[in-house]
Amino acid sequence: MADIKQELKSADDQQNYAGSNSNDPKNVQELTQYVQTLLQGMQDKFQTMSDQIITRIDEMGNRIDDLEKNIADLMTQAGVEGPDK
């Protein structure tokens, strides 16, 4: 008896799942298009994030260069010799 109830529940779950996902692809061509669209969206987001990271790294490099210059200027004003490079 418990097995029959479990099978009925499983069948109901499958029907509910199938009914709630009406946007799912219906054939291989739709599935291929769906996957390509998802991959393109992921690639676009990855490229945007990559560009933002590179921009921030460049900005950080410029700020470090400015900081090094300011420190060198302060050391010169204080009469301290800078490290030999």
N, C-alpha and C positions, 0 to 999 in steps of 0.2 A: 504494500500500500504506500509506504514511504517512497519507494522507487518511482511509482507512478506520479506522485505529487511532485517529486523532484524533476521528472521529465517534463511535466506540464509547466512547471515554473521556468525551466530552461527554455522551452519553446516560446513562452510568453516573453521572456527576456530578449530572445532573438528577434521577435516581432517588434517589440518596443524599440530595440536598437535600430532595426532596419527602417522603421517608420520615422524615427526622429532624425535620421541623417539623410534627408531628401536631397542635400547638396552633394552627396557622394557621387563620384563618376560612375556612369552606367556601363561603359565599355572600355576597351584598351585605349582607344584613341582619346577619349575624354580623360582617362587616367594619365596618359602621357602628357597631355596638355596641362592638366592640373599640377603634375609634378614639375614640369618645366616652369610653370608660373611661380610655384613655390620656390624653386631653386633660383630663379631670376630675382625674386624679391629678397631672398637671403643674400645673394651676391651683391645686390645694390646696397643693402644695409651694411654688409661687411666692408664694401668699398668706402662708404661714407664714414664709417668708424675709423677705418685705416687712414683716410685723409685727415680726419680730425686729430688722430694721434700724431701723425707726422707734423702737422701744423704746430701742435703743442710742443713737440720735441724741438722744433726749430726755434720757437719762441723762447723756450727754456735755455737753449744754447745761446741765444742772443743776450738774454738776461745774465747768464753766467759770464759771458764775455764782458758785459758792462760792469758787473760786480768786480771782476778781476782788474779791470782798468781803474775803477774807483779805489780799490785797495792799493794798487800800485801808486796812484796819485797821493793818497793819504800817507803812505810810507815815505814817499819823496818829501812831502811837506814836513813830516816828522823828523826827517834826516836819517831815516833807517834805510840801509841798502836792501834792495830786493834780492830774492834768490837768483842765483846764476842759472841761466837756461841753456 
